[in-house]
Amino acid sequence: MSGMAGRLGHNIRALRDSLGLTQEQLAEGADISLKHLGEIERGRGNPTLVTLTALAKALHVTLAELMSLGDERQPLDTSAIEIRALVEKQDKATRLRMLRVLKAMLAEE
């Protein structure tokens, strides 16, 4: 994979993998065909803005994060995205408890 399409495909696959999603699950979540997602991940697809927005939403990232086309040699840091996805799944009370724990952890450093 090279070029912008290749980097975009790499980002999508890295994000999908970090969330433990299969291609089938992501394609369903973004309401696109499995074939189209495979082409995008291989850097051969030509996704529309609507498709990219749907993929970003399904991956719990902003469109800007999805499109981040930085240095290909640097691995994509997905830790914040994984945390965001975990937090979004929780109810408000659980999110508040998670926030208190996180603040306590950071205060110890």
N, C-alpha and C positions, 0 to 999 in steps of 0.2 A: 504494500500500500504506500502510495506517495501522493503528495499534493494535498490540497484542502479536502477533497472528498475522502481521501484515505485517512486523514487525521480525524475528520468528523466520524467516520465509521469506527475508528479505533476508540474514540471517546465514548460512543454509544455502547460498544461492546464492553469496555471497561466499567462503565456505570452499571450496565445490566448485570455483569458478573459480580460486581461489588454488592448488589442488592439480592443476589442469589436467584435472579430471574432467568428462566429459559427464554429462548427466542420466541417460542409460542406464547408465553405469558406476556412478554413485552408487546408483541404484535397485537394481541387481544386487548391489552390495556390502552394501546394507542389507536386501536381500531384501524389497523392496516394489515395487509396480507403478510403472511410469513415470508413469502418469496420476496416481497418488496423490502422487508426489514433485512433479510439476508443480503440483498444487493447493496443496501445502504451500508451495512456493516463491512462489506468487502470493498467499499469505496467505489462501487459501480452504479449505485442508484442515484436518482436525481430527485430528492425529496422536495416537496413544496413547503412553503412557510407553514401551512396548516399542518402538514405531517410533522415537521420539526417541532412545532408547538405541542402537538399531541405527544410526541416522544418525550419532550422535556417534562411535561406534566406527569407522564407515566413513570419517569425516572426520578421524580421529586427534585428537579433542578430548574433553574431559570433557563430561558432560551440562550442568554449570554453564556452561562456555564456550559451548556451543551455545545455551543459553537466555539468554545475556547480552543483556539488553534495554535497553542504555544509550541515550544520546542518539542519535536517528535521524540527526541532522545530522553526527555524527562517523563517519568511515569505520571499518569494522572492521579492526583491525590483525591481519593474518594471518601476519606474518613468523615469529613463534615457532612457529606451527602448521605452517608450511611446513618449517621446520627440523626440528621433531619428526618429521614424516612422512618426510623424507629420512633422518634418523638411524635410525629404526625399521626401515628396509629393509636396513640394513647388518649384516654379521656383527660379532661382538664385537671382533675385531682391528681392523677398520676403524673402529668406533665409538671405540675407544681412541686410534687415530691422529687421528681428527677432534677428540677432546677435547684432545689435546696441542696441535694446531694452534690451536684456539680459545683455549686458555689463553695460548699464545705471542702471539697477536694482541692479546688484552686486556692483556697485560703491557706491550706497546709503547705503549699510550695514556697 
